[in-house]
C-alpha cells in the first residue's frame, strides 16, 4: 500500500493568500480594520501598508497607542477563551492590504500547524517586549528621548542598510499623546531635532539615523553638563 506524504504547511503562503476562513481586504487611508466595541471575531495580518491602533476614553479623548507595519498581527484579543469586544480601533494610515482570518480558522490552524503557532508565538513575544520597553521608556526617560524613540520606531530603523526613512503622516498632537507630554513640547523638540539635522520635514517627516544619538546618549550636541541635567529633568 502506497502512503502519500502529507504536504508541509507553508505559513508564509497561508498568510499571503485567501482561503477557508480568511480573505484579503484592501483598505484606503482612514479606513478601519475594526472599531472599539465591535465583536472580536477575527484576527488581521497586515501584508502591506501602515496602520495605527487607538483607544477612546469614556470622556471621548482619543490616544494613539501603537503603529503597525507589514508583518504585524492585530486583533489577537479575539483568541481569548471567551469572545468579547474590541478594546481598541485599528485604522489604516496608508493604503493597506490585510488578511482577515476568522477566529475559528485562526484557532484551528494554531492547534494543527506547529510552524504557524511558533510564528504567532514569536510575534506575541516581540509585541510583549515592545510593550515592556514602552513602559520603561515612559517611566524613566525624558519626553525628548521618548519622542526620538517613537520617531525611530515609526521609521522602522534596524533593517540592514537603512540610513533614513519617512514616517507615516502623524500630527504633533498624536505624538504628544503617545509620549505623554504636550503638543508645544513636541513642537519644541521637533524644531530642535531639525536644527541639529536629525530630521527634516516639509509635509512629511524624514528621520535620519543620526537621531539615534538622542536615545543612546544623555546629551545633545552643544549641551553642557549642567544644562543637560537641568534640561533632562524639566523635559518630562
C-alpha positions as CSV (number, residue, x, y, z in Angstrom):
1,X,0.0,0.0,0.0
2,X,1.4,3.3,-1.1
3,X,1.4,6.1,1.6
4,X,1.3,9.6,0.4
5,X,3.3,12.1,2.4
6,X,1.1,15.0,3.7
7,X,2.2,18.3,2.2
8,X,4.1,20.5,4.5
9,X,2.3,23.5,5.8
10,X,3.6,26.8,4.5
11,X,2.9,29.6,7.0
12,X,4.0,32.3,4.6
13,X,1.7,31.1,1.8
14,X,-1.1,30.8,4.3
15,X,-0.7,34.5,5.3
16,X,-0.3,35.6,1.7
17,X,-3.5,34.1,0.2
18,X,-7.2,33.9,0.8
19,X,-8.8,30.6,1.6
20,X,-11.1,28.8,4.1
21,X,-11.9,31.2,6.9
22,X,-9.8,34.0,5.5
23,X,-10.0,36.7,2.9
24,X,-7.8,39.6,1.6
25,X,-9.1,43.1,2.2
26,X,-7.9,46.4,0.7
27,X,-8.1,49.5,2.9
28,X,-7.7,53.1,1.9
29,X,-6.1,55.6,4.3
30,X,-8.5,56.3,7.1
31,X,-10.5,53.0,6.7
32,X,-10.9,50.9,9.9
33,X,-9.9,47.3,10.3
34,X,-12.3,47.3,13.2
35,X,-13.7,49.8,15.8
36,X,-13.6,49.8,19.5
37,X,-16.7,48.0,20.8
38,X,-17.1,45.7,17.7
39,X,-17.3,42.0,18.2
40,X,-13.8,40.4,18.5
41,X,-14.4,37.7,15.9
42,X,-11.3,37.8,13.7
43,X,-7.5,38.4,13.6
44,X,-5.9,40.6,10.9
45,X,-2.5,40.1,9.3
46,X,-1.1,43.2,7.7
47,X,0.5,42.3,4.4
48,X,1.3,45.8,3.1
49,X,1.0,49.3,4.5
50,X,1.0,51.1,7.8
51,X,-1.8,51.3,10.4
52,X,-2.4,52.6,13.9
53,X,-4.2,51.4,17.0
54,X,-6.1,54.0,19.0
55,X,-8.3,53.9,22.1
56,X,-11.0,56.3,23.2
57,X,-11.7,57.0,26.9
58,X,-15.1,57.3,28.5
59,X,-14.8,61.1,28.2
60,X,-14.2,60.9,24.5
61,X,-10.4,61.5,24.5
62,X,-8.5,59.5,21.8
63,X,-5.0,58.3,22.2
64,X,-2.7,56.5,19.7
65,X,-1.1,53.5,21.4
66,X,0.7,51.7,18.6
67,X,1.7,51.8,14.9
68,X,1.7,48.7,12.8
69,X,3.8,47.7,9.8
70,X,3.7,44.9,7.3
71,X,4.1,41.5,9.1
72,X,2.2,42.6,12.2
73,X,-1.0,40.9,13.5
74,X,-3.7,43.0,15.1
75,X,-6.9,42.0,16.8
76,X,-5.4,39.0,18.7
77,X,-7.8,39.6,21.6
78,X,-10.3,37.6,19.6
79,X,-8.4,34.4,20.5
80,X,-9.4,34.7,24.2
81,X,-11.4,31.8,25.6
82,X,-14.5,34.0,25.9
83,X,-15.3,36.0,22.8
84,X,-15.7,39.7,23.7
85,X,-15.5,43.0,22.1
86,X,-12.7,45.1,20.5
87,X,-10.7,47.1,23.1
88,X,-9.3,49.5,20.5
89,X,-9.7,50.7,17.0
90,X,-7.3,49.8,14.2
91,X,-7.1,52.2,11.3
92,X,-5.2,52.3,8.0
93,X,-2.6,55.2,7.9
94,X,-1.5,54.4,4.3
95,X,-3.2,52.1,1.7
96,X,-3.2,48.7,3.3
97,X,-3.6,45.1,2.2
98,X,-4.6,42.8,5.0
99,X,-5.6,39.2,5.5
100,X,-8.7,38.8,7.7
101,X,-8.7,35.4,9.5
102,X,-11.8,34.2,11.3
103,X,-11.4,33.4,15.0
104,X,-12.3,29.7,14.3
105,X,-9.8,29.3,11.5
106,X,-7.0,31.0,13.5
107,X,-7.5,28.7,16.4
108,X,-7.8,25.6,14.2
109,X,-4.5,26.4,12.3
110,X,-2.7,27.2,15.6
111,X,-3.7,23.8,17.0
112,X,-2.9,21.8,13.9
113,X,0.2,23.5,12.5
114,X,3.1,24.0,14.9
115,X,5.1,26.1,12.4
116,X,2.3,28.6,12.4
117,X,1.8,28.6,16.2
118,X,5.5,29.1,16.6
119,X,5.4,32.1,14.2
120,X,2.5,33.6,16.1
121,X,4.1,33.0,19.5
122,X,7.2,34.7,18.3
123,X,5.2,37.7,17.2
124,X,3.4,37.9,20.5
125,X,6.6,37.7,22.5
126,X,8.1,40.5,20.4
127,X,5.0,42.6,21.0
128,X,5.2,41.9,24.7
129,X,8.8,43.0,24.8
130,X,7.8,46.2,22.8
131,X,5.1,47.0,25.4
132,X,7.5,46.4,28.2
133,X,10.1,48.7,26.5
134,X,7.4,51.3,26.0
135,X,6.6,51.2,29.7
136,X,10.2,51.5,30.8
137,X,10.6,54.4,28.3
138,X,7.6,56.2,29.8
139,X,8.7,55.7,33.4
140,X,12.4,56.5,33.1
141,X,13.2,58.6,30.0
142,X,12.7,62.3,29.3
143,X,10.0,63.3,26.9
144,X,12.7,64.3,24.4
145,X,14.1,60.7,24.4
146,X,10.6,59.3,24.2
147,X,9.9,61.4,21.1
148,X,13.2,60.3,19.5
149,X,12.5,56.7,20.2
150,X,9.0,56.8,18.7
151,X,10.2,58.5,15.6
152,X,12.9,55.9,15.1
153,X,10.4,53.1,15.6
154,X,7.9,54.6,13.2
155,X,10.7,54.9,10.6
156,X,11.4,51.2,11.1
157,X,15.2,51.6,11.7
158,X,17.0,48.3,12.2
159,X,16.9,46.8,8.8
160,X,20.4,46.4,7.2
161,X,21.4,49.3,5.1
162,X,18.7,51.7,6.3
163,X,20.0,55.2,6.7
164,X,16.9,57.4,6.7
165,X,13.2,56.9,6.3
166,X,10.0,58.7,6.0
167,X,7.3,58.1,8.6
168,X,3.6,57.9,8.1
169,X,1.7,61.2,8.4
170,X,1.0,62.0,12.0
171,X,0.1,65.1,13.9
172,X,2.1,66.6,16.8
173,X,-1.0,66.1,19.0
174,X,-0.9,62.4,18.3
175,X,2.9,62.3,19.0
176,X,2.3,64.2,22.3
177,X,-0.4,61.6,23.3
178,X,2.0,58.7,22.6
179,X,4.8,60.0,24.7
180,X,2.8,61.7,27.4
181,X,3.6,65.3,27.0
182,X,2.1,68.5,25.4
183,X,2.0,69.5,21.8
184,X,4.1,72.6,22.5
185,X,6.9,70.4,23.9
186,X,6.7,68.1,20.9
187,X,6.9,71.2,18.6
188,X,10.0,72.5,20.6
189,X,11.8,69.1,20.3
190,X,10.9,68.7,16.6
191,X,12.4,72.1,15.8
192,X,15.5,71.2,17.9
193,X,15.9,67.9,16.1
194,X,15.5,69.6,12.7
195,X,18.1,72.3,13.5
196,X,20.6,69.5,14.6
197,X,20.0,67.7,11.3
198,X,18.3,64.6,12.9
199,X,15.1,65.1,10.9
200,X,13.7,67.1,8.1
201,X,10.1,67.7,7.2
202,X,8.1,69.5,4.6
203,X,4.7,67.9,4.7
204,X,6.3,64.5,5.6
205,X,8.8,63.8,8.3
206,X,12.1,62.2,7.2
207,X,14.1,60.6,10.1
208,X,17.9,60.3,9.8
209,X,19.8,57.6,11.6
210,X,21.7,60.2,13.5
211,X,18.6,60.7,15.7
212,X,19.8,57.5,17.5
213,X,22.3,59.7,19.3
214,X,19.4,61.2,21.3
215,X,18.4,57.8,22.5
216,X,21.9,56.4,23.1
217,X,23.3,59.5,24.8
218,X,22.0,61.8,27.5
219,X,23.5,64.9,25.9
220,X,22.8,66.5,22.5
221,X,25.5,68.4,20.6
222,X,26.2,71.7,22.3
223,X,24.8,70.7,25.7
224,X,27.0,71.3,28.6
225,X,26.8,69.0,31.6
226,X,24.8,71.4,33.8
227,X,22.5,72.5,31.1
228,X,21.8,68.9,30.0
229,X,21.0,67.9,33.6
230,X,18.5,70.7,34.0
231,X,17.1,70.1,30.6
232,X,16.7,66.4,31.2
233,X,14.7,66.9,34.4
234,X,12.5,69.7,33.1
235,X,11.6,67.9,29.8
236,X,9.4,65.1,31.1
